[in-house]
Amino acid sequence: MTGQRRMLPVQYFLGLAISTIELACSSGAAPPAREPEPAGVAVLFDLRTELEANVVAVSSSATWRSAITFGRESIDQVLAHHRDYTLLPSVAVGTSAAADGKLTGSVREQCYDLIAELTKPSPAYGFAALATKGPIRPQRLEPVAVRPEHIAAVANIIREVSHVEVEPVIERAYEMDLDGDQRRDVVLQATHPDLNESPTEYKPEYYSLLVVLPGSEAEQPAFEGYLQGSPDHDFFMVLALDAVADLDLDGTPELLVRARHPEGSQTRLFHYGGAQLSEVFHSVGGEGECPEEGQ
């Protein structure tokens, strides 16, 4: 009929819309895909100021490594998805409860460290951590009185390894289940009193040890540390247990130890199992110290 418009079917417009979307996608107009969320990663921090934390170590694929080795870009990717951290109770600071905090996601390199920023001032200093698997639950360090059998056990270790007779000084003693066997293990920190200062000479009787007395009497004590009288353990180092927590949520708690030595300080992580204390990570010497300009 003259002058009458011909109506196009709805299917025509639907097909046109679909074709337009497909063309946009094929021409690269679609937004870029977001980076995949990192899985199975844990990050250990050391809060040294109210608003900044040193990124100490990262666990990935069941291996602990330094933050620098893991890489700043990889840490940036983790913090793009996970910014909530847990401040661990600290023996050194004297805190007994965990606290939650949040990171800004910003990381910068300073000297040989990677520094992460906090969204607000931390209520305390000390170690903090986050894990991509979920929240971290620190293990409470329960102080116990030092008993004669504790002193005898440490004296026996020094005698057998260093061949020196010493009545050791045990600074701290704790009870906890470290290996999940439902028995209470005893953790001892023993250091010769002279080592609270910087001795001018190293004597054979000097020691600084972290000792675990197993809950099972059938197992032998395990230890790590410094024994001047032993050629296998004579590198001067003063150990101080600071916290215990399963940082990477693999079911095995890490013992977080601060170590002082002639070049500065270190962070050391240990696992306990099979009647052994095994080191799983130690940071470089002089941690947290920046050389003077021109050095």
FITI-716476 format. One record per atom (N, C-alpha, C): x, y, z. Coordinates in steps of 0.2 Angstrom, whole numbers, plus 2048, in hexadecimal, padded with zeros to 3 digits. Last residue first. Layout:
# FITI-716476
XYZ/...
***
This chain:
# FITI-716476
98B818908/98D81290A/98C80C905/984823903/98B823902/98E81C904/979824911/97A82690A/982826909/97881591A/97981C91A/97A81E913/96C808918/97280B918/973812917/95E804922/96080791C/96780A91C/9577F6929/95C7FB92A/95E7FE923/94E7EB928/94B7F292B/9507F792B/95B7DF92B/9547E1929/9527E792C/9687DA92C/9677E192C/9607E492A/9667CC921/9697CF927/9687D7926/9567C691B/95D7C891A/9607CB920/94C7BA923/94D7C091F/9557C191F/9487A9922/94C7AE925/94D7B4921/93D79B923/93F7A1920/9437A5924/93C78F929/93978F922/93B79691F/945784933/94578B931/94278B92A/93E77893E/941779937/940781935/94076E94B/93F77594A/942777943/93975E94E/93E76294B/93C76994A/930754950/935755955/93B759953/927755946/92C750946/93275194A/927767947/924761945/92975C944/926779945/92877394A/92476D948/92E78593B/92878093C/92B77B941/93279793C/93479093D/92D78C93D/93A7A5936/9347A1937/93579A937/9417B493A/9427AD939/93C7AA93A/9487C4936/9427C0938/9437B9936/9567CC93D/9537C8938/94C7C693B/9627DA93F/95D7D6941/95A7D293B/9737DD93F/96C7E093F/9677DB942/97F7D793F/97E7DB939/9777DF93A/9807CF94B/9847D594A/9837DA944/96E7CD94F/9757CA94D/9797D094C/95E7C7954/9637CC954/96A7C9953/94F7C294E/9567C0950/95A7C694F/93F7BD952/9437C2951/94A7C0953/9347B194C/9397B2950/93D7B894E/9257A894C/9287AE949/92E7B094E/921798947/92479C94D/9277A294A/91279493E/91979693E/91B79A945/90878593F/90978C941/91178D940/90077D932/90677C936/908783938/8F577F92A/8F477A92F/8FA77A934/8F6788921/8F778291E/8F777C924/8F5796922/8EF792923/8F078B920/90079E922/8FE79C91C/8F879891C/9027A0930/9017A692C/8FE7A4925/8FE79B93F/8FD798938/8FC79D933/9097A294B/9027A3947/90379E941/9117AA958/90F7A4955/9097A4952/91E7B695C/9177B495B/9177AD958/92B7B7961/9277BD961/91F7BB961/93A7B2968/9347B0966/92F7B5966/94A7B7965/9447B9969/93E7B7965/95B7B3965/9557B2962/94F7B4967/96A7BA95F/9667B9965/95F7B9963/9797B3958/9727B5957/96E7B595D/9887AF951/9857B2957/97E7B5954/98B79E94C/9897A594A/9857A994F/98C791951/990797954/98F79E951/98878594E/983789950/986790953/99377C94B/98D77C946/988781948/99C77D955/99E78094E/998780949/997782965/99677D960/997780959/99778D96E/99C78796F/99B78296A/98D79596B/994797969/99979196A/97F793964/98378F969/98A791967/96F79895F/97679A960/979796965/96178F957/96479495A/96C79495A/95578295C/959786957/95C78C95A/950772960/952778962/95577C95B/946765968/948768962/94A76F964/946756973/94575E972/94876096B/93F74796D/94474B96F/94375296E/93173D972/93474196D/93A745970/92A73797C/92E732977/932736972/922740982/92873E985/92D73A981/91A74C979/91B74597A/92274497D/91B75A978/91675797D/91775097E/92D75F977/92675C974/92275A97A/93376E979/93376897D/92C76597B/93D77896F/936776970/93776F973/946787971/946780972/93F77E972/95179396B/94A79196B/94A78A96B/96079A973/95C795970/955795970/96F79F974/9697A3973/96479E96F/97F7A097D/97979C97A/9737A1979/98F79E983/98A7A2981/98579E97D/99B797987/99479598A/98E79A988/9A579C980/9A379597E/99C794981/9A37AD97C/9A67A8980/9A27A197E/9A97BA972/9A47B5972/9A77AF976/9AA7CB978/9AD7C5976/9A87BF976/9A27D697B/9A87D7977/9AC7D1975/9907D4979/9967D297C/99D7D4977/9847DF97A/9887DD975/98F7DB978/9777D8985/97B7DE982/97F7DB97C/9717CC986/96D7D2986/9707D8984/97B7C3988/9797C5981/9747CA980/97D7C0995/9827C5992/9807C798B/9737B6997/9727BD999/9777C2996/96F7AB98A/9747AD98F/9737B4991/95E7A6988/9647AA986/9687AC98B/95079D983/95679D987/95C7A1984/940799982/94579E97F/94A79F984/93678B97F/93A78E983/93F79397F/92778397E/92B78797A/92F78B97F/91F77397F/922779983/92777C97F/90F76D97A/91776E979/91977497D/90276397D/90576A97F/90D76997E/8FA75A971/8FE75A977/901761977/8F4759965/8EF75996B/8F3759971/8FC75A95A/8FB75395D/8F7753963/8FF766954/8F9763953/8F775C955/90B76C957/90B767951/905763950/90A774961/90D77795B/90C772955/90177996E/90177396A/904776963/90A78197B/905781976/90677B972/91278B988/90F785986/90A786980/92179398B/91A793989/91878C987/92D79E993/92B797992/923797990/93C7A8993/9357A7992/9337A0990/9497A7997/9467AD997/93E7AC997/95379D99F/94E79C99B/94A7A399C/96479A9A0/95F79F9A2/95979F99D/96D78B9A4/96A7909A0/9657949A3/97C7879AA/9757879AD/97178D9A9/98777E9A0/9847849A2/97D7839A5/99577699A/99077699F/98D77D9A1/997772989/99877798E/992776993/99576C97C/999769981/99C76D987/98C76F973/991774974/997771979/983764973/98476896D/98B76C96E/981760980/98275B97B/98575E975/97F76C988/985767989/986762983/974771982/97A775982/980770983/96B767985/96C76997E/97376C97E/96B768993/96D762990/96F763989/966774996/96D773998/96F76D994/959772992/95D77798E/96477698F/95576999B/954767994/95976B990/9567709A7/95A76A9A6/95A76899F/94C7799A6/95377B9A6/9587769A5/9417719A6/9427759A0/94A7779A0/94176B9B3/9437679AD/94476B9A6/93E7769BB/9457739BB/94776F9B5/9347829B1/93577D9B6/93C77A9B6/92D7929B0/93378E9AE/9347899B3/91B7939AD/9217949B2/92778F9AF/91579999D/9157949A3/91C7959A7/90B7A2992/9117A2996/91079C99C/90579E983/90379E98A/90979D98E/9017A6975/9077A4979/9057A4980/8F57A1969/8F67A5970/8FD7A2973/8F67A3958/8F679E95E/8F97A2964/8EC7AD94D/8F27AC951/8F17A7957/8E47AA93F/8E27AA946/8E97A894A/8DF7B3931/8E57B0935/8E37B093C/8D27B0924/8D57B492A/8DB7B092E/8D77AA914/8D27AC919/8D67AF91F/8DF7A8909/8DB7A390B/8D57A5910/8E87B2909/8E37B3904/8DE7AD905/8ED7BA918/8ED7B4914/8E77B490F/8F87C5921/8F27C491D/8F37BE919/9007CC930/8FF7C792A/8F87C7927/90C7D393A/9057D3938/9057CE932/9177D6948/9157D3942/90E7D3941/9177E794F/9187E094F/9167DD949/90E7F4958/9137F2953/9137EA954/8FD7FA959/9037F795C/9087F5957/8F27FF953/8F280095A/8F97FE95D/8F7809944/8F6802947/8F680394F/8EE81693B/8F3814940/8F180D943/8E781092B/8E6814932/8EC812936/8EB809920/8E680E91F/8E5813926/8FC80791D/8F6806921/8F180B920/907802910/904807914/8FE805917/9167F890F/90F7F990D/90C7FE912/9267F7907/9227FA90D/91B7FB90B/9347ED905/92D7EF902/9297F1908/9457F0906/93F7EE908/9397F0904/9517F6903/9517EF901/94A7EC903/94C806901/952802902/9517FB8FF/93B8038FD/940808901/946804903/92E8038F3/9348008F4/9388058F8/91C8028F7/9228058F4/9288028F7/90B7FF8F5/9127FC8F7/9178008F4/8FA8018F9/9008048F7/9068018FA/8F07FB900/8F27F88FA/8F87FB8F7/8ED80090D/8EB804908/8EB800901/8E77F3919/8ED7F6915/8E97FB90F/8E17F2929/8E07F2922/8E57F691F/8DF7E7937/8E17ED934/8E07EC92D/8DC7DF947/8DB7E0940/8DD7E693E/8E57D7954/8E27DD952/8E17DD94A/8E77CB961/8E87CD95A/8E47D3959/8EE7CD972/8E97CC96D/8EA7CF966/8F97D1979/8F77CB97A/8F17C9976/9097DA978/9027DA976/8FF7D2977/9167DD979/9127DB97F/90B7DB97E/9207DE970/91C7E4971/9187E3977/9257D0970/92A7D6971/9267DC973/91A7C896E/91D7C8975/9227CE976/90B7CD967/9127CD967/9157CD96E/8FE7C895C/9007C9963/9087C9963/8FD7CF94B/8FE7C9950/9007CB957/8F17D6942/8F77D7946/8F77D294B/8EB7D1932/8EB7D093A/8F17D193D/8E47DB925/8E97D7928/8E87D692F/8DC7DD915/8DB7DD91D/8E17D891F/8DE7DD908/8E17E390C/8E07E2913/8DE7D58F9/8DE7D4900/8E27D9904/8DF7DA8EC/8D97D68EE/8D87D58F6/8EA7E18EB/8E47E38E8/8DE7E08EA/8F47D98F2/8F07DF8F6/8EB7E28F2/8F87D18E7/8F47CE8ED/8F07D48F1/8FD7DB8DE/8F77D78DC/8F47D48E2/9087DF8E6/9037E48E4/8FC7E08E2/90F7D38E6/90D7D68EC/9077DB8EB/9137D38D8/90F7CE8DB/90C7CF8E2/91B7DF8D8/9157DE8D4/9107D98D6/9267DB8E1/9217E18E2/91A7E08DE/92A7CB8E5/9297D08E0/9247D58E2/9317C18EB/92A7BF8E9/9287C58E4/93D7C78EF/93D7C18EA/9367C08E7/9387D18F8/93B7D38F2/93B7CD8EC/9337C9902/92E7CD8FE/9317CF8F7/93A7B8902/93A7BF904/9357C3900/92F7A9905/9357AD902/9347B4904/929799908/92A7A090B/9307A3907/91E78F900/925791900/925798903/91178A8FB/914787901/91C789902/90E7948F1/91078D8EF/9147898F5/9147A18FB/91079F8F5/9137988F3/9167AD907/9167A6906/9117A4900/9227BA90A/91C7B8907/91C7B0906/9287C6915/9287C0912/9227BE90F/9277D4919/92D7D091B/92E7CA916/9247E4916/9227DE914/9287D9914/9227EF923/9277EC91F/9247E691D/9157FC924/9177F5926/91C7F2921/90F80B92B/912807926/915800929/909812935/90681292F/90980E929/911811941/90A811942/90681093B/91F80693D/91C80D93F/91480C93F/9207F893C/9257FC940/924803941/91A7E993A/9177F093B/91D7F493F/91E7DE92E/9207E0934/91E7E8935/9147D1926/9177D8927/91A7D992D/9127C491A/9147C6921/9177CD921/9067BC911/90A7C2911/90C7C4919/9017AE907/9017B290E/9077B790E/8F77A78FB/8FC7AB8FC/8FC7AE903/8ED79F8F4/8F279C8F8/8F87A08FA/8EA7A98E6/8E87A48EA/8EE7A18EE/8E67B98DF/8EB7B48E1/8E97AF8E6/8DA7BB8D2/8DB7BC8D9/8E07B78DB/8DE7C18C2/8DC7BC8C7/8DE7BD8CE/8DB7D28BD/8E07CD8BF/8DD7C88C3/8CC7D48B2/8D07D58B8/8D57D08BA/8CD7D78A1/8CB7D38A6/8CF7D48AC/8C87E789A/8CD7E289B/8CB7DE8A1/8B87E9891/8BD7EB897/8C27E6898/8B67E9880/8B47E6886/8BA7E888B/8BB7EC873/8B87F2877/8B67EF87E/8C17E486A/8C57E6870/8C27EB874/8B97DF860/8BE7E585F/8C27E7865/8B17D6866/8B67D4861/8BB7D985F/8A87DE86D/8AD7D9870/8B37D786C/8A27E5862/8A57E8868/8AA7E486B/89C7DA85C/8A17DE858/8A57E285D/8937D5865/8987D1863/89E7D5860/88A7E1866/88E7DE86C/8947DA86A/8857E0859/8897E685B/88D7E5861/87E7D4859/8847D5854/8887DB856/8747D7862/8797D2863/87F7D385F/86D7E185B/8707E3861/8767DE863/8697DA84F/86D7E084E/8717E1855/8607D1855/8667CF852/86B7D4851/8567DA85A/85A7D685E/8607D385B/8517DF84E/8557E4852/8597E0857/84C7D3848/8517D7844/8557DB849/8427CF851/8487CB850/84E7CF84D/8377D884E/83C7D9854/8427D5854/8367DD83D/8357D8842/83A7DA848/8317ED836/8367E7837/8357E383D/8247F282D/8267F1834/82B7EC834/8227FE820/8237F7821/8277F6828/81680B81E/81D809820/81D801822/80D811810/80D80D817/81480A818/80D817804/80E81B80A/80E817810/80380B7FC/8078117FB/807815802/8047FA800/800800800/805806800/
***
